[in-house]
């Protein structure tokens, strides 16, 4: 994903992308956010594990489960998942460019 100077960037950061941490709300909001702001880009950072709560159904991840709900409603060139552990340098890089961090 390319982020241009005039793009608005929203970042979601969590240790794990799971319902307890609100990832379902963020993913379900993506179609609305991207429709409302034509220059909006979204970066979501976090692991595919479960820190709290129950594992995702059928051996999938929560990220995969909720993305299936909205996959046909969003432009994949306008959002990016960075799955895995989050380092301090990654957070600093995103924070320096982000208009809103969730």
C-alpha positions as CSV (number, residue, x, y, z in Angstrom):
1,X,0.0,0.0,0.0
2,X,1.3,3.4,-0.9
3,X,0.5,6.3,1.4
4,X,0.7,9.7,-0.3
5,X,1.1,13.1,1.4
6,X,-2.6,14.0,1.1
7,X,-3.8,10.6,2.3
8,X,-5.4,10.4,5.8
9,X,-4.1,7.4,7.7
10,X,-5.9,5.5,10.5
11,X,-3.9,2.9,12.5
12,X,-5.3,0.1,14.7
13,X,-2.8,-1.4,17.0
14,X,-3.3,-4.4,19.3
15,X,-1.2,-7.2,20.6
16,X,-3.6,-9.7,19.0
17,X,-6.4,-9.0,16.5
18,X,-9.3,-10.5,18.5
19,X,-12.8,-9.5,19.5
20,X,-11.8,-8.7,23.1
21,X,-9.7,-5.9,21.7
22,X,-12.4,-4.7,19.3
23,X,-11.0,-5.9,16.0
24,X,-14.5,-7.0,14.9
25,X,-15.8,-3.4,15.3
26,X,-12.8,-1.9,13.4
27,X,-13.1,-4.4,10.5
28,X,-16.8,-4.0,10.3
29,X,-16.4,-0.2,10.2
30,X,-13.9,-0.4,7.3
31,X,-16.5,-0.2,4.4
32,X,-18.1,2.8,6.0
33,X,-14.9,4.6,6.7
34,X,-13.4,4.0,3.3
35,X,-16.6,5.1,1.6
36,X,-16.8,8.3,3.7
37,X,-13.2,9.4,3.0
38,X,-11.8,8.8,-0.5
39,X,-8.3,9.6,0.7
40,X,-8.4,7.3,3.7
41,X,-5.9,4.5,4.2
42,X,-6.0,2.0,7.1
43,X,-3.1,0.0,8.7
44,X,-3.9,-2.7,11.2
45,X,-1.1,-4.0,13.4
46,X,-1.2,-7.1,15.6
47,X,-0.9,-10.8,15.9
48,X,-3.3,-13.5,14.9
49,X,-3.2,-15.1,18.3
50,X,-5.7,-14.9,21.2
51,X,-4.6,-13.1,24.4
52,X,-8.1,-13.2,26.0
53,X,-11.3,-14.9,25.1
54,X,-11.8,-17.9,22.9
55,X,-10.1,-19.0,19.7
56,X,-11.7,-18.2,16.4
57,X,-14.1,-20.8,15.0
58,X,-13.1,-23.6,12.7
59,X,-9.3,-23.2,13.1
60,X,-9.2,-19.8,11.4
61,X,-8.1,-16.5,12.9
62,X,-10.4,-13.7,14.0
63,X,-8.8,-11.5,11.4
64,X,-9.8,-14.0,8.6
65,X,-13.3,-14.5,10.1
66,X,-14.2,-10.8,10.2
67,X,-12.5,-10.0,6.9
68,X,-14.7,-12.5,5.1
69,X,-17.7,-10.5,6.2
70,X,-16.5,-7.3,4.5
71,X,-14.1,-8.6,1.7
72,X,-16.5,-7.7,-1.1
73,X,-17.2,-4.2,0.3
74,X,-13.6,-2.8,0.5
75,X,-10.8,-1.9,-1.8
76,X,-7.8,-4.0,-0.6
77,X,-5.4,-1.3,-1.9
78,X,-6.6,1.0,0.8
79,X,-5.8,-1.1,3.9
80,X,-2.9,-3.2,5.1
81,X,-2.5,-5.8,7.9
82,X,0.9,-6.1,9.5
83,X,0.5,-9.4,11.3
84,X,3.0,-10.4,14.0
85,X,4.7,-8.9,17.0
86,X,4.8,-5.2,17.0
87,X,8.1,-3.5,17.7
88,X,8.6,0.0,19.1
89,X,10.1,1.1,15.8
90,X,7.0,0.0,13.8
91,X,4.8,1.9,16.3
92,X,6.9,5.1,16.0
93,X,6.8,4.9,12.2
94,X,3.0,4.6,12.1
95,X,2.5,7.2,14.9
96,X,4.5,9.8,13.0
97,X,2.1,9.6,10.0
98,X,-1.2,8.6,11.6
99,X,-4.1,11.0,11.9
100,X,-6.0,8.6,14.2
101,X,-4.7,5.6,16.2
102,X,-7.2,3.2,17.5
